[in-house]
C-alpha cells in the first residue's frame, strides 16, 4: 500500500477511536472488517498507531497545536508505530520539518499532566498508593502488553508447547510465576497454528492465570465461575479439575458466553456448564446455595488494570462510574458467597488498581460476613499451588499485581473460607 494511503487510513482510525463512543478494540475490529484488503503488517501498524494515540492523547494534542492540517492526521503522525521511512514517504516537506522539531523537545521539561497522560481523578489515588513507583507505572502503561499463553495441561505439557512454538519460529519463555504460562515475543498469528487449533494453548494474561490458581479447583468438585465472561478462567479451572466434577460458568451476558463456545470446543472439556443468569439473585443461584466447593468472582470493574491493552478506559471511565460499580461488586460478592458449603473457598478478584474496588470491597464483605467467612492469606494459597516466588505477588493477605512490577495486568484478589 502507498504510504499516503496508509497514513490516511491511520487518520481515519484515530478519528473513529477518539470519539470514545465504543470500546477501542471494537472500533479497531470494525475498521478492519471494512478494510479486508489490509495485510497483517498494515493492520499491526494501524492498530498500534491508534492505541498509541489514545495512550498519550494529552501529549500528542499538545504538540499537534503547533502543526497544520487535519488534527487527526497530526495525531496519527505523532503516534505512528510503523516504518519510519514509510511515514516519511507520506509526509509533505513542512510536515517533516514539524515532526523533527517536535521530536527535539525535551519531554522532562513538560508539565506532569502531559507526561503521565492520565485523568486527574486517577492520578491522585495512584500517587498516594505508589509514591515513587508512580512514574514506573506510567511508563509501563504507555507500552503495549506482552502476549501470555496458558498451556492446557489436559492436553499438553508446557515444555512440548514451547518447543513447538520455537519450531514455528516463535520465541516463547516460561512465565515468571504461573506454572501454566508462556510469554511470547511479538504478536504472532497464533490462531493459524496447530498448537492453538488443537486447544493446547489459550491466550491469557499471567495475572488471570494466577486468579484460577488461587481458586485451587480440584478433581470431582462443584465449582462456579460467577462472572465467567468469555471463559478464560473457566477453561483454566476446568483443566485444573482434570475434566471431572461440575463447573458452572455464569454470566449475565449471553453474548459473552457465546464467545466461550469455540474455546470450550478446542479445550476438550466436558465438565463445563455455561448458563446465562438475569442477575446475581437469579433462581439458578438460589438452587445451588450451600452446595458449591469453590467460587471465583471476577467482578465487573473499571478495568483500569488493563490500560496497556485498553488505554481508552482511562478516558471512558469516571469517578461516578466507579462508585456505581462498587455497589454492584459488593452485591455480587454477597450473592456468590451464599453458594458455598462449609469449608468452601471464595475468591474475589478485579482487574482494577483502585482500592475502592479492591481492598474496600473485601473489608466491607468481611465486616458483614465475619461469622461466616474467615480470610485466607493469598501467599499461602499461591505457595501451595506451586506458584513461583509468591511473596512477590502479595500485599498483606491479598494478591496485588501491578504492570510495572510483574509485567501482568493490574489484578487484585482476596480469598476466604466459609466457616
C-alpha positions in Angstrom: 0.0 0.0 0.0 1.2 3.5 -0.8 2.4 5.5 2.3 -0.1 8.2 1.7 -3.0 5.7 1.6 -1.8 4.0 4.8 -1.4 7.3 6.7 -4.9 8.4 5.5 -6.3 5.1 6.9 -4.5 5.7 10.2 -6.0 9.2 10.3 -9.5 7.7 9.8 -9.0 5.1 12.5 -7.6 7.7 15.0 -10.6 9.9 14.3 -13.0 7.0 15.0 -11.3 5.8 18.1 -11.0 9.2 19.7 -14.8 9.6 19.7 -14.7 7.3 22.7 -18.3 6.2 22.0 -17.4 2.5 21.9 -14.5 0.3 23.3 -11.3 0.8 21.3 -10.8 -2.9 20.5 -14.3 -3.0 19.0 -13.7 0.1 16.9 -10.4 -1.4 15.5 -12.1 -4.7 14.7 -15.0 -3.0 12.9 -12.5 -0.8 11.0 -10.6 -3.9 9.8 -13.8 -5.6 8.7 -14.4 -2.6 6.5 -10.9 -2.9 5.0 -10.3 -6.6 4.4 -7.7 -5.8 1.8 -5.2 -4.9 4.6 -2.3 -7.3 5.3 -1.0 -8.3 8.7 1.8 -5.7 8.8 -0.6 -2.9 7.8 -3.1 -3.9 10.4 -0.4 -4.0 13.0 0.7 -0.5 12.1 -2.8 0.9 12.1 -3.9 -0.7 15.4 -0.7 0.2 17.3 -0.8 3.8 16.0 -4.4 4.2 17.1 -3.7 2.7 20.6 -0.6 5.0 20.9 -2.7 8.0 20.0 -5.1 7.1 22.9 -2.3 6.2 25.4 -0.6 9.6 25.1 -3.6 11.7 23.9 -2.8 14.7 26.1 0.8 14.9 24.9 0.0 14.4 21.2 -2.8 17.0 21.4 -0.4 19.5 22.9 2.2 19.0 20.2 -0.5 18.9 17.4 -1.4 22.5 18.2 1.8 23.7 16.5 1.1 21.8 13.2 -1.2 22.4 10.4 -3.8 20.3 8.5 -6.5 18.0 10.0 -6.0 17.4 13.7 -6.4 13.6 13.4 -3.7 13.4 10.7 -1.3 15.3 13.0 -2.1 12.9 15.9 -1.6 9.9 13.6 1.8 11.2 12.5 2.9 11.8 16.1 1.7 8.4 17.3 2.9 6.4 14.3 4.1 2.9 15.1 5.1 1.6 11.7 8.2 2.0 9.5 9.8 5.4 9.9 10.9 5.5 6.2 7.3 4.6 5.2 6.0 7.5 7.3 8.5 10.0 5.9 7.3 8.9 2.4 3.8 10.1 3.2 4.7 13.5 4.7 4.9 16.8 2.9 8.1 18.8 3.5 6.5 21.1 6.0 5.2 18.1 8.0 8.7 16.5 8.0 10.1 19.7 9.4 7.4 20.0 12.1 7.8 16.4 13.1 11.6 16.8 13.5 11.0 19.9 15.7 8.5 18.1 17.9 10.8 15.1 18.4 13.5 17.5 19.6 11.5 18.7 22.6 12.8 17.6 26.0 9.8 15.7 27.4 11.1 16.1 31.0 10.5 19.9 30.6 6.8 19.5 30.1 4.1 19.6 32.8 3.3 16.4 34.6 -0.1 16.1 33.0 1.5 15.8 29.6 3.9 13.2 30.7 1.6 10.8 32.6 -1.4 11.2 30.2 -3.9 10.2 32.9 -7.1 11.9 34.1 -6.7 13.9 37.3 -9.1 11.8 39.3 -7.0 8.7 38.7 -3.6 10.3 39.3 -4.2 11.2 43.0 -5.0 7.7 44.3 -2.2 6.2 42.3 0.4 8.6 43.6 -0.8 8.1 47.2 -0.6 4.4 46.8 2.6 4.0 44.9 4.7 7.1 45.8 8.0 6.9 43.8 6.6 3.9 41.8 4.0 6.1 40.2 6.3 7.0 37.2 7.4 3.4 36.6 3.7 2.5 36.5 3.1 5.3 34.0 6.0 4.0 31.8 4.5 0.5 31.8 1.0 1.7 30.9 2.4 3.5 27.9 3.8 0.3 26.5 1.7 -2.5 24.9 1.3 -5.6 27.0 3.2 -8.9 26.2 1.4 -11.9 24.9 0.9 -14.5 27.5 -0.4 -18.0 26.9 -1.8 -20.7 29.2 -0.9 -24.2 28.4 -3.9 -26.6 28.6 -2.4 -29.2 30.8 -5.3 -31.5 30.0 -3.8 -31.9 26.5 -0.2 -30.8 26.5 2.9 -30.1 28.6 4.5 -26.6 28.8 7.9 -27.9 27.6 6.4 -29.5 24.5 4.3 -26.4 23.6 7.3 -24.2 24.0 9.3 -26.4 21.6 6.5 -26.5 19.1 6.3 -22.7 19.1 10.0 -22.3 18.7 9.9 -24.8 15.8 7.4 -22.4 14.2 9.8 -19.5 14.6 8.0 -18.1 17.7 10.2 -17.3 20.7 8.5 -18.3 24.0 9.6 -18.4 27.6 8.1 -19.7 30.8 6.2 -17.0 32.7 7.9 -15.9 35.9 5.2 -17.1 38.3 2.4 -19.2 36.8 3.3 -22.9 36.3 0.9 -22.9 33.3 2.1 -19.9 31.4 4.3 -19.0 28.4 5.3 -15.4 27.3 5.6 -15.0 23.6 7.8 -12.4 21.8 5.9 -10.1 19.5 2.3 -10.7 18.4 2.3 -13.7 16.0 -0.8 -15.1 14.3 -1.3 -17.9 16.7 -4.8 -18.8 15.5 -3.3 -20.4 12.4 -1.0 -22.7 14.3 -2.0 -26.3 15.2 -0.9 -25.8 18.8 -3.7 -23.3 19.0 -6.4 -25.0 16.9 -5.8 -28.3 18.9 -6.6 -26.4 22.1 -3.2 -26.9 23.6 -2.9 -23.2 24.4 -5.2 -20.2 25.2 -4.3 -16.6 25.2 -4.5 -15.5 28.9 -2.5 -12.9 30.9 -0.4 -14.4 33.6 -2.3 -12.4 36.2 -5.5 -14.0 35.1 -4.0 -17.4 35.4 -3.0 -16.7 39.0 -6.6 -16.0 39.8 -7.5 -19.5 38.7 -4.6 -20.9 40.7 -5.9 -19.1 43.8 -9.2 -20.9 43.4 -7.4 -24.3 43.5 -10.2 -26.2 41.9 -9.9 -30.0 42.5 -11.0 -33.2 40.8 -14.6 -34.0 41.4 -15.6 -30.7 43.0 -18.5 -28.4 42.2 -17.1 -25.1 41.2 -18.7 -21.8 40.0 -17.1 -19.1 37.8 -19.6 -16.5 38.8 -18.8 -13.8 36.3 -17.4 -16.0 33.5 -17.4 -13.6 30.6 -15.7 -15.2 27.6 -14.5 -18.0 29.8 -10.7 -17.7 30.0 -10.6 -18.5 33.8 -13.4 -21.1 33.3 -11.2 -23.1 30.9 -8.3 -22.8 33.4 -10.4 -24.1 36.2 -11.8 -27.0 34.1 -8.3 -28.1 33.2 -7.2 -27.9 36.9 -10.2 -30.2 37.7 -8.9 -32.6 35.1 -12.3 -32.5 33.3 -14.1 -34.0 36.3 -16.7 -32.7 38.7 -19.1 -29.9 37.6 -18.1 -26.4 36.6 -20.7 -23.7 36.2 -19.9 -20.7 34.1 -22.4 -18.0 35.0 -22.7 -14.6 33.3 -25.5 -12.0 32.7 -24.3 -11.6 29.1 -25.3 -14.3 26.7 -23.1 -12.7 24.0 -20.0 -13.1 26.2 -20.9 -16.7 26.9 -21.3 -17.4 23.2 -17.7 -16.4 22.8 -16.8 -19.3 25.2 -18.3 -22.0 22.9 -15.5 -22.2 20.3 -12.9 -22.1 23.1 -14.7 -24.7 25.0 -14.8 -27.0 21.9 -11.0 -26.7 21.5 -10.3 -27.3 25.1 -11.5 -30.9 25.3 -13.5 -30.1 28.5 -16.9 -31.7 29.0 -17.4 -30.7 32.7 -18.3 -27.0 31.9 -22.0 -25.8 32.1 -22.4 -22.3 30.7 -25.6 -20.5 31.9 -26.9 -17.0 31.4 -28.4 -15.5 34.6 -30.6 -12.5 34.9 -28.8 -11.0 37.9 -26.9 -12.1 41.0 -30.1 -13.3 42.7 -31.2 -15.5 39.8 -33.2 -18.7 40.7 -30.3 -20.8 39.3 -28.1 -19.3 42.1 -30.6 -19.9 44.8 -30.9 -23.6 43.9 -27.2 -24.1 44.3 -26.9 -22.3 47.7 -24.7 -24.2 50.1 -23.7 -26.9 47.6 -20.5 -25.4 46.0 -16.9 -26.2 46.9 -15.3 -23.2 45.2 -16.5 -19.9 43.8 -14.4 -17.4 41.7 -15.9 -13.9 41.4 -14.0 -11.9 38.8 -16.3 -9.0 39.3 -17.3 -6.4 36.8 -14.9 -3.5 37.4 -13.4 -0.3 35.9 -10.7 -2.4 34.1 -8.1 0.2 35.0 -5.5 -2.6 35.5 -5.7 -3.3 31.7 -4.7 0.1 30.4 -1.8 -1.4 28.4 -4.4 -3.3 26.4 -7.4 -0.9 26.7 -5.9 2.6 27.0 -9.3 4.2 26.1 -10.7 3.1 29.5 -8.9 5.9 31.3 -10.8 8.4 29.2 -14.1 6.5 29.2 -14.3 5.8 33.0 -15.2 8.3 35.7 -15.4 8.5 39.5 -19.2 8.2 39.2 -18.9 5.1 37.1 -16.5 3.6 39.7 -18.9 4.4 42.5 -21.7 2.6 40.7 -19.5 -0.4 40.1 -18.6 -0.7 43.8 -22.2 -1.1 44.8 -22.6 -3.8 42.2 -19.4 -5.6 43.2 -20.4 -5.9 46.8 -23.9 -7.2 45.9 -22.4 -9.8 43.5 -19.9 -10.9 46.1 -22.5 -11.3 48.8 -24.8 -13.4 46.5 -21.9 -15.6 45.3 -20.9 -16.2 48.9 -24.2 -17.9 49.5 -23.3 -20.7 47.1 -20.6 -22.1 49.3 -20.8 -25.1 51.6 -18.9 -25.1 54.9 -15.1 -25.3 54.2 -15.7 -23.9 50.7 -13.4 -21.3 49.2 -14.4 -17.9 47.9 -12.1 -15.8 45.7 -13.0 -12.1 44.9 -11.0 -10.5 42.1 -10.9 -7.5 39.8 -8.6 -6.2 37.1 -8.6 -2.7 38.7 -5.9 -0.9 40.5 -8.2 1.2 42.7 -8.6 0.4 46.4 -12.3 1.3 46.2 -12.9 -1.7 44.0 -10.5 -4.0 45.8 -9.5 -3.7 49.5 -12.5 -1.6 50.4 -14.9 -4.2 49.0 -13.0 -7.0 50.7 -13.2 -5.1 54.0 -17.0 -4.4 53.7 -17.7 -8.0 52.8 -15.8 -9.3 55.8 -17.5 -6.8 58.2 -20.9 -8.1 57.1 -19.9 -11.8 57.0 -17.2 -12.2 59.6 -19.1 -15.0 61.4 -19.5 -16.9 58.2 -16.1 -16.4 56.5 -12.5 -16.2 57.5 -9.7 -14.7 55.4 -7.1 -17.0 53.9 -3.6 -15.5 53.1 -3.2 -15.4 49.3 0.5 -16.0 49.6 0.0 -19.3 51.4 -2.5 -20.4 48.7 -0.1 -19.5 45.9 2.7 -21.4 47.5 0.5 -24.5 47.9 -0.5 -24.1 44.2 3.3 -24.2 43.3 3.4 -20.6 42.1 7.0 -19.3 41.9 8.0 -16.6 44.3 4.5 -16.0 45.7 5.9 -13.4 48.2 6.5 -11.0 45.3 2.8 -11.1 44.4 1.0 -10.2 47.6 0.4 -7.2 49.8 -0.8 -8.3 53.2 -3.3 -11.2 52.8 -4.2 -10.2 49.2 -2.9 -10.8 45.7 -1.8 -7.4 44.2 -0.4 -7.3 40.7 1.0 -4.2 39.0 2.1 -3.9 35.4 5.4 -2.2 36.3 6.3 -4.8 39.0 5.0 -8.0 37.5 4.6 -7.4 33.7 1.0 -8.5 34.1 -2.2 -6.6 34.0 -3.2 -5.0 37.3 -5.1 -7.5 39.4 -6.4 -7.8 42.9 -7.7 -10.9 44.7 -8.9 -11.7 48.2 -9.5 -15.3 49.5 -11.9 -16.5 52.2 -13.1 -19.9 53.5 -16.6 -20.5 54.7 -16.8 -21.4 58.4 
